Amino acid sequence: MKSTQTSLYTEPAEPALPGSGLQLDLAHTALVVTDPQIDFLSPEGVTWEIFGASVTDNDTVTHIGQLLEAAKTADVTVAISPHYYYPSDDAWQFGGPLEQYMHSVGMFRRRGPLLLDGFADSGADFLPPYREHILDGRTVIASPHKIVGPESNDLVLQLRKRGVSQVLLAGMAANLCVEGHLRELVEQGFEVVVVRDATAGPRLPEGDGYLSALINFRFLASATWSTDEALAALREGRLTRSSPC
């Protein structure tokens, strides 16, 4: 089964669409990671039953960690777009299937926007290996997005204020928040590279979310890179930037 799925995920050997010609400019690049949180990425999280197989197959946890470390070394902007729900959100009167599911399992639950009681090591908290990079006082932690896209948070403002025009995009989940962020960032005029194995998707009777996302990434993103390709671009750009003119 895994080999069949892997073949479905392989990039096309002869793509029909032309490449964008993107070249990474580290002075104007940010790594954006959506929802690097326990509820998505840990067996202790409430969604592991539907996301765990894809996270494991992609080695998503390791790849996101590698990107965070490389971005810090390259001294590019790092921004986290997290997902939180507060008790006040219980007053919502409607929602789609995804929203209904997230609320029913208590996903990304916090006691309040100004409260950290019970936050540490909860499903809403960042995955422990990432905290040294995220909580270093330099990383942008955007206000929470509430559905899948950054329209409801300050991510775009934070990127604009830092002169960012190119985004390396990773995180969770592929066909939901990653794709939602991709679409909005493209509409906002950013060049976006999706790091295709630094994300994962749900596997449900409704479909394979990761596969559906990969297809859309190829149509919409400036490029879809593997983690190795993204790491090489960050490393090469850092060396170029540090070389004398």
C-alpha positions in Angstrom: 0.0 0.0 0.0 2.7 2.4 0.9 4.6 1.9 -2.3 1.4 2.6 -4.3 0.8 5.8 -2.4 4.5 6.8 -2.8 4.2 6.5 -6.6 1.1 8.7 -6.5 3.0 11.4 -4.7 6.0 11.4 -7.0 6.6 14.7 -8.9 5.8 14.3 -12.7 8.9 13.5 -14.7 7.7 15.6 -17.6 5.4 18.4 -16.3 3.2 20.1 -18.8 3.4 23.5 -17.1 6.4 25.8 -17.4 8.6 26.5 -14.4 8.5 29.9 -12.8 12.2 30.6 -12.9 12.2 31.5 -9.2 15.5 32.2 -7.6 15.6 32.6 -3.8 16.8 36.0 -2.5 17.5 35.5 1.2 17.3 39.2 1.9 13.6 39.0 1.0 12.8 35.4 2.0 10.8 34.1 5.0 10.1 30.6 6.2 6.5 30.3 7.1 5.3 27.3 9.1 1.7 26.7 9.7 0.4 24.9 12.9 3.6 23.2 14.1 1.6 22.0 17.1 1.2 18.9 19.1 -2.4 18.2 18.0 -1.1 17.7 14.4 2.4 16.3 14.7 2.5 14.1 17.8 1.0 10.7 18.6 -0.3 12.5 21.7 -2.3 14.9 19.5 -6.0 14.6 19.0 -5.8 14.2 15.2 -3.0 11.6 15.0 -5.4 8.9 14.0 -6.1 10.6 10.7 -2.8 12.5 10.1 -0.2 10.2 11.7 0.4 7.9 8.7 1.1 10.8 6.4 3.2 12.6 8.9 5.2 9.4 9.4 5.6 8.6 5.7 6.8 12.1 4.9 9.1 12.3 7.9 7.3 15.6 8.4 8.5 16.3 12.0 12.1 15.9 11.1 11.8 18.0 7.9 10.1 20.9 9.6 12.8 20.9 12.3 15.5 20.9 9.6 13.9 23.9 7.9 13.7 25.8 11.1 17.3 25.2 11.9 18.5 26.1 8.4 16.4 29.3 8.3 17.9 30.4 11.6 21.4 29.7 10.3 20.7 31.6 7.1 19.3 34.5 9.1 16.0 34.7 7.2 12.7 35.7 8.7 10.9 32.8 10.4 7.1 33.2 10.9 4.7 30.8 12.6 1.0 31.0 11.8 -0.6 29.1 14.6 -4.2 27.8 15.2 -5.9 28.4 18.5 -9.5 28.2 19.7 -10.8 29.9 22.9 -13.9 29.4 24.9 -15.4 32.4 23.2 -15.3 30.5 19.9 -17.9 28.1 21.3 -20.4 30.8 20.4 -20.0 30.1 16.7 -23.4 29.2 15.2 -22.3 27.3 12.1 -19.3 25.6 10.5 -18.2 23.2 7.9 -17.3 19.5 8.4 -13.6 20.4 9.3 -14.7 23.0 11.8 -17.2 20.7 13.4 -14.5 18.0 13.8 -11.9 20.3 15.3 -14.3 21.7 17.8 -15.6 18.3 18.7 -12.2 16.9 19.6 -11.0 20.0 21.3 -8.3 20.7 18.8 -5.9 23.6 19.5 -7.8 24.4 22.7 -6.7 27.2 24.9 -8.3 28.8 28.0 -8.2 32.3 26.6 -6.2 34.6 24.3 -4.3 36.2 27.3 -4.0 33.0 29.4 -1.3 30.4 29.3 -2.8 28.2 32.1 -2.6 24.6 30.9 -1.0 25.6 27.6 2.4 24.0 28.1 2.5 20.5 26.5 -1.2 20.8 25.5 -2.3 20.0 22.0 -2.2 23.7 21.2 1.5 24.0 22.2 4.4 23.8 19.7 6.1 20.5 19.3 8.9 20.3 21.9 11.8 20.0 19.4 10.8 23.2 17.7 10.5 25.4 20.8 14.1 26.5 20.9 13.7 28.0 17.4 10.2 29.4 17.8 10.6 30.9 21.3 13.9 32.7 20.7 12.5 36.2 20.7 13.2 36.6 17.0 10.6 34.4 15.4 7.3 36.0 14.3 4.4 34.3 16.0 1.4 35.6 14.2 -2.0 36.0 15.8 -4.1 32.8 15.3 -5.8 32.0 12.1 -9.2 30.5 12.7 -10.1 28.3 9.7 -7.3 27.6 7.1 -6.0 30.8 5.7 -4.1 33.8 7.0 -6.9 36.3 6.2 -7.9 36.4 9.8 -4.5 37.0 11.3 -1.5 39.4 10.9 0.9 37.2 9.0 0.8 39.2 5.8 1.4 42.5 7.7 4.3 41.0 9.6 5.9 39.8 6.3 5.4 43.1 4.5 6.9 45.0 7.5 10.0 42.9 7.1 10.4 43.4 3.4 9.5 39.8 2.6 8.5 38.9 -1.0 9.4 35.2 -1.2 8.0 32.5 1.1 9.1 29.0 1.8 5.9 27.4 3.1 5.7 24.3 5.3 3.7 22.9 8.2 0.3 21.4 8.6 -2.0 20.4 7.1 -1.3 20.1 3.4 -4.8 20.4 1.9 -6.0 22.7 4.6 -3.9 25.4 6.3 -0.9 25.0 4.0 -3.0 25.3 0.9 -5.1 28.0 2.4 -2.0 30.0 3.2 -0.5 29.3 -0.3 -3.6 30.7 -2.0 -3.8 33.9 0.0 -0.1 34.6 -0.1 -0.1 34.2 -3.9 -3.1 36.5 -4.1 -1.1 39.0 -2.0 1.7 39.0 -4.4 4.3 36.7 -2.8 6.3 34.1 -4.6 5.7 30.9 -2.7 7.6 27.7 -2.6 5.9 24.8 -0.9 8.2 22.3 0.7 6.2 19.2 -0.2 7.6 16.7 2.3 7.5 19.2 5.2 3.8 18.8 5.4 1.2 16.0 5.5 -2.5 15.4 5.1 -5.4 13.4 6.4 -6.4 10.0 5.0 -10.1 9.6 5.3 -12.9 8.0 3.3 -13.4 11.4 1.9 -10.0 11.2 0.2 -6.3 11.5 0.6 -5.7 15.1 1.6 -2.0 15.1 0.9 -2.4 13.9 -2.6 -5.1 16.5 -3.4 -2.8 19.2 -2.0 0.2 18.1 -4.0 -1.8 18.5 -7.2 -2.9 22.0 -6.3 0.6 23.0 -5.2 1.9 22.2 -8.6 -0.6 24.4 -10.3 -0.4 27.4 -7.8 3.0 27.6 -6.2 6.1 29.1 -7.8 7.8 25.8 -7.1 7.4 22.7 -5.0 10.7 21.6 -3.4 11.8 18.7 -1.3 13.3 19.6 2.1 16.7 18.8 0.7 16.2 21.2 -2.1 15.0 23.9 0.3 18.0 23.3 2.6 20.4 23.6 -0.3 18.8 26.9 -1.5 19.1 28.3 2.1 22.7 27.1 2.4 23.8 28.4 -1.1 22.0 31.7 -0.6 23.7 32.2 2.8 27.1 31.5 1.3 26.4 33.9 -1.6 25.2 36.6 0.8 28.3 36.3 3.0 30.8 36.3 0.1 32.6 39.6 -0.6 31.4 41.6 -3.6 
